[in-house]
Amino acid sequence: MSRNDDIKDNEFRVIGKGPDTGTDSGKGRKPWRGWIVVAAVVMLLAGAGALYLYQRQSTIATEPEVVFEPLPEKDDEVKGITETPVPLGNQKDSTSYTEHLEIDINDITLDIYIPHHGIPSLSVGAPDINDGSVILATQAADIRADNGKIVGAFVLKGKPLSWGLSKKGFCGIIDGEITVGVADNSPLFEKATETGGYFFRQFPLVDNGQLVENEYKGKSIRKALCDRRGEIFVAMSRTPESFHDFAQALVDLGVSNAIYLVGSQSYGIYRDSADSLTVIYDKYGHRYKYENYILWRKDS
């Protein structure tokens, strides 16, 4: 071809610089500049890394040393904190009686009745006030106003007197041991019937240390059967309280499980360490046939 722009139909032209052969077709190209760029990038990265390490080392050097307290050993007492709360009642006495305490919790005054060395049971009918073996007695399960029958499951010396799950709280007494809890179904009902034990149901108040809400919002003198890590007692409010406030006071007292007992000004008695009888509230109104009590008798 005599001219550069003289291209036939079966030919094509490549536009651009030719290969770097040192001839005029590679004129102006400098391959060493690429290596300079690479070297500069490497140096920048190295400098950035060194700066980061320096700053990191400075930060570590200026941070205060963190000291973690060791976990407490499982001793009976570690800095005044125990696995189980200190019992409310006197644990040194070996005689059978009821200890009466007054405790203020959340602006609520509670009367605490702790039966020492007593044998628990249930009874139908008010206990004999002249029975010197009874150290504490208070009403247990509710009675229906229309027919005077016991509300919910109730077992007396192995004999079921009432059935039904009207309330989830329960108390079982098997071989002289009390269990207080909350459950839809409890094997203690059957066990009580098989072993000559006792069982009744009531409103739940505290379940494993957690407050249980009840739908009733009115206020009244409240009473509860409480288990405070194995220490069993009856707690009663001095003033009318709601279910919520009364249950919260029990939670703050450290109660593990608690169920309601017949409240208001229900009849109850106890005997102190001097064997002196005290009536908590005197009898009032007419008596129901199935009015029932939880009571503790002297163990000897």
C-alpha positions as CSV (number, residue, x, y, z in Angstrom):
1,M,0.0,0.0,0.0
2,S,1.3,3.4,-1.0
3,R,-0.9,5.4,1.4
4,N,-1.8,4.8,5.1
5,D,-5.4,5.6,4.5
6,D,-5.7,3.4,1.4
7,I,-7.4,0.3,2.9
8,K,-9.0,-2.4,0.9
9,D,-12.2,-4.2,1.9
10,N,-10.4,-7.3,3.1
11,E,-7.9,-5.4,5.2
12,F,-8.0,-3.7,8.7
13,R,-5.8,-1.2,10.5
14,V,-4.7,-1.2,14.2
15,I,-4.8,2.3,15.7
16,G,-2.4,3.0,18.6
17,K,1.3,2.8,19.6
18,G,3.3,-0.1,18.6
19,P,5.2,-2.4,20.9
20,D,8.0,-1.0,23.1
21,T,10.9,-2.1,21.0
22,G,13.0,1.0,21.3
23,T,11.8,2.2,17.9
24,D,9.7,5.2,17.1
25,S,6.5,3.1,17.5
26,G,7.3,2.9,21.3
27,K,8.4,6.4,21.7
28,G,7.4,8.2,25.0
29,R,6.6,5.1,27.1
30,K,8.6,4.7,30.4
31,P,8.0,1.2,32.1
32,W,10.0,2.1,35.2
33,R,7.3,4.5,36.3
34,G,4.9,1.6,37.2
35,W,7.5,0.2,39.6
36,I,7.7,3.6,41.2
37,V,4.0,3.7,41.8
38,V,4.0,0.2,43.3
39,A,6.9,1.1,45.6
40,A,5.1,4.2,46.7
41,V,1.9,2.2,47.6
42,V,3.9,-0.3,49.5
43,M,5.7,2.4,51.5
44,L,2.3,4.1,52.3
45,L,0.8,0.8,53.5
46,A,3.9,0.1,55.6
47,G,3.8,3.6,57.2
48,A,0.1,3.3,57.9
49,G,0.7,-0.1,59.6
50,A,3.5,1.2,61.7
51,L,1.4,4.2,62.8
52,Y,-1.5,1.9,63.8
53,L,0.8,-0.3,65.8
54,Y,2.3,2.7,67.6
55,Q,-1.1,4.1,68.4
56,R,-2.4,0.7,69.6
57,Q,0.7,0.2,71.8
58,S,0.2,3.7,73.3
59,T,-3.5,3.0,74.0
60,I,-2.7,-0.3,75.7
61,A,0.0,1.3,77.8
62,T,-2.3,4.0,79.1
63,E,-5.3,1.8,79.8
64,P,-5.7,1.0,83.5
65,E,-5.3,-2.6,84.6
66,V,-8.7,-4.3,85.0
67,V,-9.1,-6.3,88.2
68,F,-11.9,-8.9,88.4
69,E,-13.1,-9.9,91.9
70,P,-12.9,-13.7,92.3
71,L,-16.2,-15.6,92.6
72,P,-17.2,-16.2,96.2
73,E,-16.5,-19.6,97.5
74,K,-19.4,-21.7,98.7
75,D,-18.9,-21.1,102.3
76,D,-21.7,-20.7,104.9
77,E,-21.0,-16.9,104.8
78,V,-19.1,-14.7,102.4
79,K,-19.0,-11.0,103.3
80,G,-22.4,-11.3,105.0
81,I,-24.1,-12.9,101.9
82,T,-25.3,-16.4,102.4
83,E,-26.8,-18.9,100.0
84,T,-29.9,-19.0,102.1
85,P,-31.2,-15.9,104.0
86,V,-30.8,-15.7,107.7
87,P,-33.8,-17.3,109.4
88,L,-36.3,-14.8,110.8
89,G,-37.0,-16.9,113.9
90,N,-34.9,-18.0,116.8
91,Q,-33.2,-21.3,115.8
92,K,-31.8,-22.0,119.3
93,D,-34.9,-23.0,121.1
94,S,-35.8,-26.6,121.3
95,T,-39.3,-26.2,122.8
96,S,-42.6,-26.1,120.8
97,Y,-44.1,-22.7,120.6
98,T,-45.0,-19.9,118.2
99,E,-42.7,-16.9,117.8
100,H,-44.4,-13.6,117.0
101,L,-42.4,-10.9,115.1
102,E,-43.4,-7.5,113.7
103,I,-41.6,-6.6,110.5
104,D,-42.0,-3.5,108.3
105,I,-41.7,-4.0,104.6
106,N,-42.6,-1.3,102.0
107,D,-44.5,0.7,104.6
108,I,-46.5,-2.5,105.3
109,T,-46.4,-3.9,108.8
110,L,-46.4,-7.7,108.9
111,D,-47.2,-9.9,111.8
112,I,-45.0,-13.0,111.4
113,Y,-46.0,-16.2,113.3
114,I,-43.3,-18.9,113.2
115,P,-44.2,-22.3,114.7
116,H,-41.1,-23.8,116.3
117,H,-40.9,-27.6,116.6
118,G,-44.5,-28.1,115.7
119,I,-46.2,-30.9,113.8
120,P,-48.5,-29.5,111.0
121,S,-51.8,-30.8,110.0
122,L,-55.3,-29.7,108.8
123,S,-58.5,-29.8,110.7
124,V,-62.2,-29.2,109.9
125,G,-63.9,-27.1,112.6
126,A,-62.3,-24.6,114.9
127,P,-59.6,-25.9,117.2
128,D,-60.4,-26.2,120.8
129,I,-59.1,-23.1,122.6
130,N,-58.4,-25.2,125.7
131,D,-56.3,-27.7,123.7
132,G,-52.8,-26.9,125.1
133,S,-51.1,-28.9,122.4
134,V,-52.0,-26.4,119.6
135,I,-49.3,-23.8,119.2
136,L,-50.7,-22.1,116.1
137,A,-53.9,-22.3,114.2
138,T,-55.4,-20.2,111.4
139,Q,-58.0,-20.7,108.7
140,A,-56.8,-22.3,105.5
141,A,-59.0,-23.0,102.5
142,D,-61.9,-20.8,101.4
143,I,-65.5,-21.8,101.9
144,R,-68.3,-21.2,99.4
145,A,-70.9,-18.8,100.6
146,D,-73.7,-20.5,98.8
147,N,-73.3,-24.1,100.1
148,G,-70.6,-23.8,102.8
149,K,-68.4,-26.3,101.1
150,I,-64.6,-26.1,100.7
151,V,-63.3,-24.4,97.5
152,G,-60.8,-26.6,95.6
153,A,-59.1,-29.9,96.4
154,F,-58.9,-30.7,100.1
155,V,-57.6,-33.9,101.7
156,L,-58.0,-34.6,105.5
157,K,-55.9,-37.5,106.9
158,G,-55.9,-39.2,103.5
159,K,-59.6,-38.6,102.9
160,P,-60.6,-36.2,100.0
161,L,-63.3,-33.9,101.1
162,S,-63.3,-31.7,98.0
163,W,-62.0,-31.8,94.4
164,G,-61.3,-29.3,91.7
165,L,-58.7,-26.8,90.5
166,S,-60.1,-23.4,91.3
167,K,-56.8,-22.0,92.5
168,K,-53.3,-22.9,91.5
169,G,-51.6,-22.4,94.9
170,F,-51.3,-25.6,97.0
171,C,-50.1,-26.8,100.4
172,G,-49.3,-30.5,100.9
173,I,-48.4,-32.0,104.3
174,I,-46.8,-35.5,104.0
175,D,-45.3,-37.2,107.0
176,G,-45.2,-33.9,108.9
177,E,-43.4,-32.0,106.1
178,I,-45.0,-29.0,104.5
179,T,-44.7,-28.2,100.8
180,V,-46.0,-24.8,99.5
181,G,-46.1,-24.2,95.7
182,V,-47.9,-23.3,92.6
183,A,-49.0,-25.8,90.0
184,D,-52.0,-26.8,87.9
185,N,-51.5,-30.4,88.9
186,S,-49.6,-31.6,92.0
187,P,-48.8,-35.2,92.8
188,L,-49.1,-34.3,96.5
189,F,-52.9,-34.6,96.2
190,E,-52.6,-38.3,95.4
191,K,-49.7,-38.8,97.8
192,A,-51.8,-37.3,100.6
193,T,-54.6,-39.7,99.9
194,E,-52.2,-42.6,99.9
195,T,-50.3,-41.8,103.0
196,G,-52.9,-40.3,105.3
197,G,-51.6,-36.8,104.6
198,Y,-53.2,-33.4,104.0
199,F,-53.7,-31.1,101.0
200,F,-55.6,-27.9,100.2
201,R,-55.6,-25.2,97.5
202,Q,-55.5,-21.4,97.7
203,F,-54.6,-18.3,95.7
204,P,-50.9,-18.3,94.8
205,L,-48.9,-15.2,95.9
206,V,-45.2,-16.0,95.4
207,D,-43.8,-18.7,93.1
208,N,-40.1,-19.4,93.3
209,G,-39.4,-15.8,94.5
210,Q,-41.6,-14.2,91.8
211,L,-44.7,-12.3,92.6
212,V,-47.9,-13.9,91.2
213,E,-50.6,-11.4,90.1
214,N,-54.2,-12.1,91.1
215,E,-57.2,-10.5,89.4
216,Y,-58.8,-9.3,92.6
217,K,-58.0,-5.6,93.2
218,G,-59.8,-4.9,96.5
219,K,-58.0,-4.4,99.8
220,S,-58.4,-6.4,103.0
221,I,-56.4,-7.8,105.9
222,R,-54.2,-10.3,104.1
223,K,-52.8,-13.6,105.4
224,A,-50.3,-16.1,103.8
225,L,-48.6,-19.4,104.4
226,C,-45.0,-18.8,103.5
227,D,-41.9,-20.8,102.8
228,R,-38.7,-18.8,103.1
229,R,-36.0,-21.2,102.0
230,G,-37.4,-23.9,104.3
231,E,-38.6,-21.7,107.1
232,I,-42.3,-22.0,107.3
233,F,-44.5,-19.3,108.8
234,V,-47.7,-17.4,108.6
235,A,-47.6,-13.7,107.6
236,M,-50.5,-11.3,108.1
237,S,-50.9,-7.6,107.3
238,R,-51.9,-5.2,110.0
239,T,-53.8,-3.0,107.6
240,P,-56.0,-3.7,104.5
241,E,-53.8,-4.3,101.5
242,S,-54.2,-5.4,97.9
243,F,-53.0,-8.8,96.7
244,H,-50.3,-7.1,94.7
245,D,-48.8,-5.0,97.6
246,F,-49.1,-7.8,100.1
247,A,-47.4,-10.3,97.7
248,Q,-44.6,-7.7,96.9
249,A,-43.9,-7.3,100.6
250,L,-43.5,-11.1,100.9
251,V,-41.1,-11.1,97.9
252,D,-39.0,-8.3,99.4
253,L,-38.9,-10.3,102.6
254,G,-37.2,-13.1,100.8
255,V,-40.1,-15.5,100.7
256,S,-39.6,-18.3,98.2
257,N,-43.2,-19.6,97.9
258,A,-46.4,-18.4,99.4
259,I,-50.1,-19.0,99.1
260,Y,-53.0,-17.1,100.5
261,L,-54.9,-18.1,103.7
262,V,-58.4,-17.0,104.6
263,G,-57.9,-13.3,105.4
264,S,-59.9,-10.5,106.7
265,Q,-60.4,-10.8,110.5
266,S,-60.4,-14.6,110.4
267,Y,-60.1,-16.5,113.6
268,G,-56.7,-17.7,114.8
269,I,-54.7,-18.5,117.9
270,Y,-51.1,-19.1,119.0
271,R,-49.1,-20.0,122.1
272,D,-45.8,-18.2,122.9
273,S,-42.7,-19.5,124.6
274,A,-44.4,-18.9,128.0
275,D,-47.3,-21.1,126.9
276,S,-49.5,-18.1,127.0
277,L,-52.5,-18.3,124.6
278,T,-53.2,-15.3,122.3
279,V,-56.3,-15.0,120.1
280,I,-55.3,-13.4,116.8
281,Y,-58.9,-12.5,115.9
282,D,-61.9,-13.7,117.8
283,K,-64.6,-15.7,116.2
284,Y,-67.2,-13.8,114.3
285,G,-70.4,-14.5,112.4
286,H,-71.8,-18.0,112.0
287,R,-69.6,-21.0,111.6
288,Y,-69.6,-23.2,108.5
289,K,-69.6,-27.0,108.6
290,Y,-66.4,-27.3,106.6
291,E,-64.6,-24.3,108.1
292,N,-61.0,-25.6,108.1
293,Y,-57.7,-24.7,109.7
294,I,-54.0,-25.3,109.3
295,L,-52.5,-25.9,112.7
296,W,-49.3,-27.0,114.4
297,R,-49.2,-29.1,117.6
298,K,-46.4,-29.6,120.1
299,D,-44.1,-32.3,119.0
300,S,-44.1,-34.0,122.4
